[in-house]
Amino acid sequence: MKKFKKAAVAAVALATLGTVGLSGCGSSNESSNTGKDGVTNITMWHGFSEADGKTLKKIVDNFNASQKKYHIDAQLQPWSTIGETMVTKVTSGDGPDFVTTGADNGQGWSIDGTFQCVQDFYDDPANGTKDYLPSVTAQTEFKIDGKKQQCAVPMGYAPTTVWYNTDMWKAAGLTENDYPKTWDDLLETAKKLTDPGKKQYGMALADVGWAPFLKGNGTGIYDTKGKITLDSPENKAFLEKMRAFYKAGYSKAGMDDTAARESFESGQSAMVIVGPWEDQAATDKGIKHDLFPVPEGQGSYVYADGKKGSNTGSTGLYWWVTSQVKDEAKKKGIYEFFKYYNNHDNQVMWSLGSAYPPNNKTVTAQELSKRPLIAKVAENTDKSYIGIAGLKGGFGDIAATVDSLTQNTSRTGNDLSTELSKSAKKIQGYLDEYKAED
């Protein structure tokens, strides 16, 4: 049970990915699978509470109305609740039958046995998984019990992009030809967009969630073999550069993701790096906006696919089947929903309604023409990577350690060599702890 309890902390970090909603309730006990009408009842947990939640509800309602064998009970839960209580609920058989959460913690829960892998879903060509984006499904292929297999189905995979205020961009004399090509170009562009007289910052850059930036501009936190790479001269040079950037006033220091978005949406900052939901948020606040890809850096970190330099992170949410599902009828119903959710038409609906790019590669930009910026976001999906991935456990602890490091970079004058060394030792301890528990 030791690993179960530790893993439960992991998804708390996902609370920043969506708006916290009201907690649902209900049981998913195997003894009450089937109602008097012969319908198999299936419990889903998710954390979507705004436009994305309304779109998901419509898809679920349509699925329930499309057949008479299964009924999906979609329960809205705060993201923090999914992280804090799901493991114990599943262990007691009173949790969700399937749930949406991130791939950043999914590997640990798959190894622990909280989630059961779904390779048999992928093995059936009738389920249409060949139409899924390979770069998205690659994130949830894990080695479980010595065998590499698929452990999740795409739900909402959203790359980050740079959103910019088009009025401020034009006022600075910039055009599309001035889109930054490198990370250093991005910092220089932020300088051009900074106007102290107007109390205008060039970029609203949160000082948390920098795992992608450490990979794109340095050596990352650890390599694909799990060797710590955080305490390196390259990472120190990057942090020194970013400390100088904040100190010069090109971005307000001390912001988390929410504060950074508010700075952009209030017209205080000209740029922000965030997911596709910024399109609707900026529109609602009357901010004229457009986007361009997060520029690449000169980092030496090598991703599993051999690429280097990517600063493009992602919110990688997937559907996971929990271990409490032992009834084949229920499992078949879940698979029928997965197939339905990710088909062409429903992915068009999901993308237009939620702002997440489609998981199905047969969806065209023309079909997303009502929201053209989301089609532009989708162009960056295969360039994006999950910041902290490939872990058997300890995601929450490692994420918090990295955030502390980057916050100390922007908010203090602490010696960076000492900060890097201290952080590297802490993260090595977490990795060793889970390695020892194999």
C-alpha positions as a Python dict, from the first residue, in 0.01 Angstrom:
ca = {
    (1, 'M'): (0, 0, 0),
    (2, 'K'): (302, 231, 35),
    (3, 'K'): (316, 309, -336),
    (4, 'F'): (-61, 350, -358),
    (5, 'K'): (-55, 620, -91),
    (6, 'K'): (236, 805, -250),
    (7, 'A'): (84, 789, -596),
    (8, 'A'): (-233, 952, -468),
    (9, 'V'): (-42, 1279, -428),
    (10, 'A'): (58, 1290, -794),
    (11, 'A'): (-249, 1428, -966),
    (12, 'V'): (-297, 1716, -724),
    (13, 'A'): (-76, 1919, -959),
    (14, 'L'): (-343, 1875, -1225),
    (15, 'A'): (-565, 2115, -1031),
    (16, 'T'): (-404, 2395, -1233),
    (17, 'L'): (-518, 2239, -1559),
    (18, 'G'): (-887, 2305, -1522),
    (19, 'T'): (-1143, 2493, -1319),
    (20, 'V'): (-1239, 2314, -1002),
    (21, 'G'): (-1599, 2199, -1012),
    (22, 'L'): (-1848, 2055, -769),
    (23, 'S'): (-1782, 1708, -638),
    (24, 'G'): (-2001, 1427, -762),
    (25, 'C'): (-2098, 1127, -559),
    (26, 'G'): (-2204, 771, -613),
    (27, 'S'): (-2085, 414, -608),
    (28, 'S'): (-1942, 196, -876),
    (29, 'N'): (-1971, -131, -685),
    (30, 'E'): (-1953, -441, -903),
    (31, 'S'): (-2262, -588, -736),
    (32, 'S'): (-2475, -310, -885),
    (33, 'N'): (-2345, -320, -1242),
    (34, 'T'): (-2676, -388, -1407),
    (35, 'G'): (-3010, -223, -1339),
    (36, 'K'): (-3353, -383, -1353),
    (37, 'D'): (-3381, -277, -1716),
    (38, 'G'): (-3068, -473, -1808),
    (39, 'V'): (-2858, -162, -1864),
    (40, 'T'): (-2496, -179, -1742),
    (41, 'N'): (-2416, 127, -1532),
    (42, 'I'): (-2068, 275, -1565),
    (43, 'T'): (-1919, 553, -1353),
    (44, 'M'): (-1687, 815, -1504),
    (45, 'W'): (-1488, 1079, -1316),
    (46, 'H'): (-1371, 1398, -1487),
    (47, 'G'): (-1278, 1752, -1385),
    (48, 'F'): (-1421, 1967, -1665),
    (49, 'S'): (-1659, 2235, -1538),
    (50, 'E'): (-1679, 2505, -1805),
    (51, 'A'): (-1735, 2492, -2182),
    (52, 'D'): (-1529, 2174, -2200),
    (53, 'G'): (-1756, 2015, -1939),
    (54, 'K'): (-2069, 2108, -2130),
    (55, 'T'): (-1926, 1958, -2447),
    (56, 'L'): (-1826, 1638, -2270),
    (57, 'K'): (-2175, 1613, -2118),
    (58, 'K'): (-2331, 1643, -2462),
    (59, 'I'): (-2112, 1362, -2597),
    (60, 'V'): (-2196, 1142, -2297),
    (61, 'D'): (-2569, 1214, -2328),
    (62, 'N'): (-2558, 1134, -2700),
    (63, 'F'): (-2378, 807, -2629),
    (64, 'N'): (-2634, 707, -2368),
    (65, 'A'): (-2916, 784, -2611),
    (66, 'S'): (-2747, 601, -2900),
    (67, 'Q'): (-2784, 252, -2749),
    (68, 'K'): (-2965, 66, -2471),
    (69, 'K'): (-2691, -155, -2326),
    (70, 'Y'): (-2485, 94, -2126),
    (71, 'H'): (-2535, 409, -1922),
    (72, 'I'): (-2239, 638, -1847),
    (73, 'D'): (-2278, 827, -1519),
    (74, 'A'): (-2041, 1121, -1572),
    (75, 'Q'): (-1947, 1266, -1234),
    (76, 'L'): (-1777, 1603, -1209),
    (77, 'Q'): (-1494, 1601, -955),
    (78, 'P'): (-1234, 1864, -867),
    (79, 'W'): (-899, 1770, -1019),
    (80, 'S'): (-756, 1765, -667),
    (81, 'T'): (-1019, 1512, -558),
    (82, 'I'): (-922, 1282, -844),
    (83, 'G'): (-566, 1295, -719),
    (84, 'E'): (-634, 1274, -348),
    (85, 'T'): (-912, 1017, -317),
    (86, 'M'): (-924, 812, -635),
    (87, 'V'): (-669, 548, -534),
    (88, 'T'): (-835, 468, -202),
    (89, 'K'): (-1181, 474, -363),
    (90, 'V'): (-1071, 233, -636),
    (91, 'T'): (-906, 6, -379),
    (92, 'S'): (-1236, -21, -192),
    (93, 'G'): (-1436, -69, -512),
    (94, 'D'): (-1623, 257, -463),
    (95, 'G'): (-1437, 471, -714),
    (96, 'P'): (-1481, 543, -1084),
    (97, 'D'): (-1481, 269, -1346),
    (98, 'F'): (-1286, 502, -1570),
    (99, 'V'): (-1137, 844, -1515),
    (100, 'T'): (-957, 1122, -1697),
    (101, 'T'): (-618, 1225, -1560),
    (102, 'G'): (-270, 1297, -1687),
    (103, 'A'): (-7, 1076, -1843),
    (104, 'D'): (247, 1242, -1616),
    (105, 'N'): (119, 1032, -1325),
    (106, 'G'): (-50, 754, -1521),
    (107, 'Q'): (255, 533, -1549),
    (108, 'G'): (293, 511, -1172),
    (109, 'W'): (-73, 424, -1129),
    (110, 'S'): (-53, 165, -1407),
    (111, 'I'): (242, -2, -1238),
    (112, 'D'): (73, 18, -897),
    (113, 'G'): (-235, -153, -1035),
    (114, 'T'): (-473, 139, -989),
    (115, 'F'): (-522, 139, -1367),
    (116, 'Q'): (-544, -162, -1595),
    (117, 'C'): (-388, -138, -1939),
    (118, 'V'): (-603, -136, -2252),
    (119, 'Q'): (-386, -300, -2516),
    (120, 'D'): (-679, -521, -2618),
    (121, 'F'): (-872, -206, -2712),
    (122, 'Y'): (-591, -104, -2947),
    (123, 'D'): (-560, -457, -3085),
    (124, 'D'): (-915, -447, -3226),
    (125, 'P'): (-908, -256, -3558),
    (126, 'A'): (-1283, -193, -3528),
    (127, 'N'): (-1209, 60, -3254),
    (128, 'G'): (-1045, 300, -3499),
    (129, 'T'): (-726, 355, -3301),
    (130, 'K'): (-522, 378, -3622),
    (131, 'D'): (-680, 722, -3664),
    (132, 'Y'): (-539, 842, -3332),
    (133, 'L'): (-241, 1078, -3341),
    (134, 'P'): (73, 864, -3292),
    (135, 'S'): (253, 1136, -3097),
    (136, 'V'): (-35, 1136, -2846),
    (137, 'T'): (-69, 760, -2801),
    (138, 'A'): (309, 725, -2767),
    (139, 'Q'): (288, 903, -2430),
    (140, 'T'): (93, 619, -2264),
    (141, 'E'): (275, 311, -2391),
    (142, 'F'): (440, 170, -2079),
    (143, 'K'): (636, -139, -1984),
    (144, 'I'): (415, -319, -1734),
    (145, 'D'): (521, -653, -1584),
    (146, 'G'): (799, -677, -1842),
    (147, 'K'): (568, -618, -2139),
    (148, 'K'): (527, -293, -2333),
    (149, 'Q'): (161, -212, -2381),
    (150, 'Q'): (-91, 67, -2420),
    (151, 'C'): (-241, 178, -2091),
    (152, 'A'): (-474, 467, -2182),
    (153, 'V'): (-691, 621, -2454),
    (154, 'P'): (-658, 989, -2562),
    (155, 'M'): (-901, 1228, -2396),
    (156, 'G'): (-767, 1587, -2419),
    (157, 'Y'): (-413, 1648, -2540),
    (158, 'A'): (-330, 2018, -2567),
    (159, 'P'): (8, 2166, -2665),
    (160, 'T'): (112, 2503, -2534),
    (161, 'T'): (160, 2796, -2772),
    (162, 'V'): (254, 3162, -2740),
    (163, 'W'): (-58, 3379, -2740),
    (164, 'Y'): (-4, 3747, -2815),
    (165, 'N'): (-204, 4067, -2802),
    (166, 'T'): (-234, 4172, -3167),
    (167, 'D'): (-286, 4540, -3083),
    (168, 'M'): (33, 4552, -2876),
    (169, 'W'): (217, 4352, -3141),
    (170, 'K'): (117, 4601, -3411),
    (171, 'A'): (196, 4901, -3191),
    (172, 'A'): (551, 4767, -3148),
    (173, 'G'): (590, 4757, -3526),
    (174, 'L'): (589, 4376, -3540),
    (175, 'T'): (435, 4154, -3808),
    (176, 'E'): (400, 3779, -3866),
    (177, 'N'): (748, 3790, -4016),
    (178, 'D'): (875, 3871, -3668),
    (179, 'Y'): (754, 3550, -3505),
    (180, 'P'): (1047, 3427, -3292),
    (181, 'K'): (1233, 3124, -3424),
    (182, 'T'): (1439, 3054, -3111),
    (183, 'W'): (1393, 3094, -2736),
    (184, 'D'): (1642, 3380, -2735),
    (185, 'D'): (1439, 3546, -3012),
    (186, 'L'): (1131, 3513, -2789),
    (187, 'L'): (1306, 3692, -2503),
    (188, 'E'): (1418, 3969, -2739),
    (189, 'T'): (1062, 4004, -2870),
    (190, 'A'): (937, 4038, -2513),
    (191, 'K'): (1183, 4323, -2463),
    (192, 'K'): (1041, 4502, -2769),
    (193, 'L'): (689, 4461, -2634),
    (194, 'T'): (775, 4596, -2288),
    (195, 'D'): (667, 4954, -2224),
    (196, 'P'): (741, 5073, -1868),
    (197, 'G'): (559, 5401, -1932),
    (198, 'K'): (236, 5209, -1991),
    (199, 'K'): (321, 4955, -1718),
    (200, 'Q'): (317, 4695, -1996),
    (201, 'Y'): (517, 4374, -1971),
    (202, 'G'): (642, 4198, -2281),
    (203, 'M'): (542, 3853, -2154),
    (204, 'A'): (349, 3707, -1864),
    (205, 'L'): (575, 3413, -1782),
    (206, 'A'): (479, 3202, -1482),
    (207, 'D'): (779, 3083, -1282),
    (208, 'V'): (638, 2732, -1237),
    (209, 'G'): (595, 2445, -1481),
    (210, 'W'): (936, 2490, -1641),
    (211, 'A'): (1013, 2123, -1705),
    (212, 'P'): (969, 2170, -2085),
    (213, 'F'): (1190, 2482, -2082),
    (214, 'L'): (1467, 2301, -1895),
    (215, 'K'): (1456, 2033, -2164),
    (216, 'G'): (1433, 2274, -2455),
    (217, 'N'): (1710, 2503, -2332),
    (218, 'G'): (1924, 2277, -2116),
    (219, 'T'): (1967, 1917, -2009),
    (220, 'G'): (1627, 1861, -1849),
    (221, 'I'): (1560, 1710, -1508),
    (222, 'Y'): (1655, 1350, -1587),
    (223, 'D'): (1719, 1165, -1911),
    (224, 'T'): (1509, 888, -2069),
    (225, 'K'): (1704, 629, -1865),
    (226, 'G'): (1622, 805, -1539),
    (227, 'K'): (1967, 956, -1478),
    (228, 'I'): (1956, 1297, -1307),
    (229, 'T'): (2065, 1575, -1543),
    (230, 'L'): (1931, 1876, -1352),
    (231, 'D'): (2256, 1994, -1194),
    (232, 'S'): (2435, 2091, -1515),
    (233, 'P'): (2618, 2401, -1646),
    (234, 'E'): (2362, 2426, -1929),
    (235, 'N'): (2069, 2443, -1687),
    (236, 'K'): (2251, 2695, -1470),
    (237, 'A'): (2316, 2917, -1773),
    (238, 'F'): (1949, 2901, -1869),
    (239, 'L'): (1833, 2992, -1518),
    (240, 'E'): (2080, 3280, -1502),
    (241, 'K'): (1941, 3410, -1832),
    (242, 'M'): (1584, 3389, -1704),
    (243, 'R'): (1672, 3554, -1372),
    (244, 'A'): (1816, 3848, -1567),
    (245, 'F'): (1501, 3858, -1782),
    (246, 'Y'): (1277, 3898, -1477),
    (247, 'K'): (1513, 4140, -1305),
    (248, 'A'): (1506, 4368, -1612),
    (249, 'G'): (1127, 4387, -1588),
    (250, 'Y'): (1029, 4215, -1912),
    (251, 'S'): (794, 3987, -1717),
    (252, 'K'): (638, 4036, -1379),
    (253, 'A'): (796, 3796, -1131),
    (254, 'G'): (613, 3577, -882),
    (255, 'M'): (325, 3461, -1101),
    (256, 'D'): (171, 3116, -1117),
    (257, 'D'): (-18, 3002, -1428),
    (258, 'T'): (-343, 3165, -1322),
    (259, 'A'): (-178, 3501, -1249),
    (260, 'A'): (8, 3490, -1581),
    (261, 'R'): (-315, 3436, -1771),
    (262, 'E'): (-486, 3716, -1579),
    (263, 'S'): (-198, 3948, -1667),
    (264, 'F'): (-245, 3874, -2036),
    (265, 'E'): (-624, 3885, -2026),
    (266, 'S'): (-623, 4220, -1846),
    (267, 'G'): (-398, 4380, -2107),
    (268, 'Q'): (-104, 4409, -1866),
    (269, 'S'): (120, 4173, -2067),
    (270, 'A'): (164, 4128, -2441),
    (271, 'M'): (231, 3752, -2451),
    (272, 'V'): (164, 3438, -2249),
    (273, 'I'): (252, 3071, -2294),
    (274, 'V'): (-53, 2855, -2226),
    (275, 'G'): (-288, 2596, -2373),
    (276, 'P'): (-568, 2648, -2627),
    (277, 'W'): (-832, 2746, -2371),
    (278, 'E'): (-674, 3092, -2382),
    (279, 'D'): (-859, 3156, -2709),
    (280, 'Q'): (-1199, 3170, -2539),
    (281, 'A'): (-1068, 3341, -2225),
    (282, 'A'): (-902, 3622, -2421),
    (283, 'T'): (-1211, 3660, -2639),
    (284, 'D'): (-1432, 3690, -2331),
    (285, 'K'): (-1206, 3965, -2194),
    (286, 'G'): (-1204, 4156, -2523),
    (287, 'I'): (-835, 4095, -2596),
    (288, 'K'): (-759, 4071, -2968),
    (289, 'H'): (-516, 3785, -3004),
    (290, 'D'): (-332, 3536, -3221),
    (291, 'L'): (-68, 3272, -3162),
    (292, 'F'): (259, 3124, -3281),
    (293, 'P'): (453, 2809, -3178),
    (294, 'V'): (669, 2810, -2867),
    (295, 'P'): (1016, 2857, -3019),
    (296, 'E'): (1278, 2587, -2982),
    (297, 'G'): (1594, 2625, -2777),
    (298, 'Q'): (1948, 2493, -2799),
    (299, 'G'): (1899, 2231, -2529),
    (300, 'S'): (2086, 1902, -2540),
    (301, 'Y'): (1809, 1695, -2379),
    (302, 'V'): (1711, 1409, -2612),
    (303, 'Y'): (1346, 1301, -2613),
    (304, 'A'): (1249, 937, -2654),
    (305, 'D'): (1184, 998, -3026),
    (306, 'G'): (1530, 1146, -3073),
    (307, 'K'): (1426, 1512, -3095),
    (308, 'K'): (1601, 1800, -2916),
    (309, 'G'): (1520, 2160, -2833),
    (310, 'S'): (1142, 2151, -2790),
    (311, 'N'): (1004, 2400, -2539),
    (312, 'T'): (646, 2301, -2620),
    (313, 'G'): (477, 2142, -2323),
    (314, 'S'): (134, 1986, -2312),
    (315, 'T'): (-164, 1908, -2098),
    (316, 'G'): (-187, 1536, -2164),
    (317, 'L'): (-519, 1404, -2034),
    (318, 'Y'): (-627, 1047, -2110),
    (319, 'W'): (-901, 799, -2028),
    (320, 'W'): (-790, 527, -1783),
    (321, 'V'): (-980, 212, -1685),
    (322, 'T'): (-947, 145, -1313),
    (323, 'S'): (-865, -190, -1156),
    (324, 'Q'): (-1208, -217, -993),
    (325, 'V'): (-1359, -305, -1333),
    (326, 'K'): (-1369, -686, -1343),
    (327, 'D'): (-1699, -734, -1522),
    (328, 'E'): (-1655, -795, -1896),
    (329, 'A'): (-1987, -629, -1983),
    (330, 'K'): (-1878, -313, -1805),
    (331, 'K'): (-1538, -319, -1972),
    (332, 'K'): (-1700, -363, -2312),
    (333, 'G'): (-1926, -66, -2241),
    (334, 'I'): (-1626, 150, -2150),
    (335, 'Y'): (-1455, 48, -2473),
    (336, 'E'): (-1768, 132, -2671),
    (337, 'F'): (-1759, 479, -2518),
    (338, 'F'): (-1389, 522, -2598),
    (339, 'K'): (-1460, 429, -2959),
    (340, 'Y'): (-1755, 670, -2971),
    (341, 'Y'): (-1574, 958, -2801),
    (342, 'N'): (-1276, 951, -3036),
    (343, 'N'): (-1461, 899, -3365),
    (344, 'H'): (-1437, 1168, -3631),
    (345, 'D'): (-1763, 1353, -3567),
    (346, 'N'): (-1733, 1358, -3190),
    (347, 'Q'): (-1377, 1483, -3208),
    (348, 'V'): (-1495, 1773, -3423),
    (349, 'M'): (-1760, 1846, -3158),
    (350, 'W'): (-1512, 1809, -2873),
    (351, 'S'): (-1254, 2035, -3035),
    (352, 'L'): (-1495, 2313, -3127),
    (353, 'G'): (-1662, 2304, -2787),
    (354, 'S'): (-1362, 2259, -2558),
    (355, 'A'): (-1076, 2425, -2754),
    (356, 'Y'): (-867, 2108, -2724),
    (357, 'P'): (-723, 1994, -3059),
    (358, 'P'): (-878, 1672, -3193),
    (359, 'N'): (-729, 1332, -3107),
    (360, 'N'): (-843, 1194, -3442),
    (361, 'K'): (-610, 1274, -3732),
    (362, 'T'): (-893, 1253, -3988),
    (363, 'V'): (-1035, 1586, -3861),
    (364, 'T'): (-939, 1867, -4100),
    (365, 'A'): (-863, 2235, -4042),
    (366, 'Q'): (-1166, 2320, -4255),
    (367, 'E'): (-1389, 2132, -4011),
    (368, 'L'): (-1249, 2351, -3732),
    (369, 'S'): (-1294, 2675, -3930),
    (370, 'K'): (-1536, 2813, -3671),
    (371, 'R'): (-1235, 2826, -3436),
    (372, 'P'): (-937, 2874, -3669),
    (373, 'L'): (-689, 2932, -3386),
    (374, 'I'): (-759, 2585, -3249),
    (375, 'A'): (-663, 2443, -3587),
    (376, 'K'): (-337, 2641, -3555),
    (377, 'V'): (-281, 2495, -3209),
    (378, 'A'): (-331, 2145, -3350),
    (379, 'E'): (-37, 2200, -3584),
    (380, 'N'): (189, 2190, -3278),
    (381, 'T'): (64, 1866, -3123),
    (382, 'D'): (343, 1648, -3261),
    (383, 'K'): (603, 1901, -3139),
    (384, 'S'): (478, 1890, -2781),
    (385, 'Y'): (588, 1673, -2492),
    (386, 'I'): (474, 1606, -2138),
    (387, 'G'): (710, 1795, -1909),
    (388, 'I'): (755, 1534, -1635),
    (389, 'A'): (695, 1187, -1771),
    (390, 'G'): (821, 828, -1757),
    (391, 'L'): (791, 806, -1379),
    (392, 'K'): (701, 501, -1174),
    (393, 'G'): (594, 736, -897),
    (394, 'G'): (671, 1061, -722),
    (395, 'F'): (534, 1297, -985),
    (396, 'G'): (390, 1541, -732),
    (397, 'D'): (710, 1557, -527),
    (398, 'I'): (932, 1606, -832),
    (399, 'A'): (705, 1872, -984),
    (400, 'A'): (705, 2062, -654),
    (401, 'T'): (1084, 2045, -632),
    (402, 'V'): (1129, 2184, -983),
    (403, 'D'): (875, 2459, -914),
    (404, 'S'): (1064, 2557, -599),
    (405, 'L'): (1385, 2578, -800),
    (406, 'T'): (1238, 2802, -1068),
    (407, 'Q'): (1055, 3020, -817),
    (408, 'N'): (1381, 3075, -633),
    (409, 'T'): (1535, 3169, -968),
    (410, 'S'): (1288, 3451, -1035),
    (411, 'R'): (1200, 3561, -683),
    (412, 'T'): (1531, 3543, -491),
    (413, 'G'): (1901, 3600, -535),
    (414, 'N'): (1989, 3255, -403),
    (415, 'D'): (2301, 3095, -547),
    (416, 'L'): (2185, 2890, -844),
    (417, 'S'): (2459, 2628, -819),
    (418, 'T'): (2346, 2553, -465),
    (419, 'E'): (1978, 2550, -567),
    (420, 'L'): (2043, 2311, -856),
    (421, 'S'): (2252, 2076, -645),
    (422, 'K'): (1996, 2070, -364),
    (423, 'S'): (1707, 2008, -607),
    (424, 'A'): (1896, 1734, -792),
    (425, 'K'): (1964, 1547, -469),
    (426, 'K'): (1598, 1566, -364),
    (427, 'I'): (1477, 1437, -702),
    (428, 'Q'): (1739, 1159, -701),
    (429, 'G'): (1598, 1051, -367),
    (430, 'Y'): (1246, 1026, -508),
    (431, 'L'): (1363, 828, -809),
    (432, 'D'): (1568, 593, -590),
    (433, 'E'): (1273, 538, -359),
    (434, 'Y'): (1049, 414, -638),
    (435, 'K'): (1325, 215, -803),
    (436, 'A'): (1381, 35, -473),
    (437, 'E'): (1013, -53, -453),
    (438, 'D'): (1001, -239, -786),
}
